[in-house]
Amino acid sequence: MSRRIFASSIEAEAAFYEAIERADLAAMMAVWADDEEVACIHPVGPRLAGIEAVRESWSHIFKSSPGLSFQLTHQQYRTGKQFALHSLHENIR
């Protein structure tokens, strides 16, 4: 699986939501680091640790809920030399 290098955290965020809206598992996983240290918490879900758990969760979401669409509001961004923090509201349509 090929990982993308993003020029900015904004670009990575855009790729993340595009992958969701296309229900594209390969594109979604290209956003994530290929590292067992990754973690994901979906709304009202448990903490998922490791790349395989994250992949399985997105696969399940894409199979059970294709065609998700988001309107993003209340976006705030903070960046530093080694971090990016995005805070926003996801309005699912």
Sequence and secondary structure as in RCSB ss.txt:
>XXXX:A:sequence
MSRRIFASSIEAEAAFYEAIERADLAAMMAVWADDEEVACIHPVGPRLAGIEAVRESWSHIFKSSPGLSFQLTHQ
QYRTGKQFALHSLHENIR
>XXXX:A:secstr
      SSHHHHHHHHHHHHHHT HHHHHHHS SSTT EEE TT  EEESHHHHHHHHHHHHHHSTT  EEEEEE
EEEE SS EEEEEEEEE 
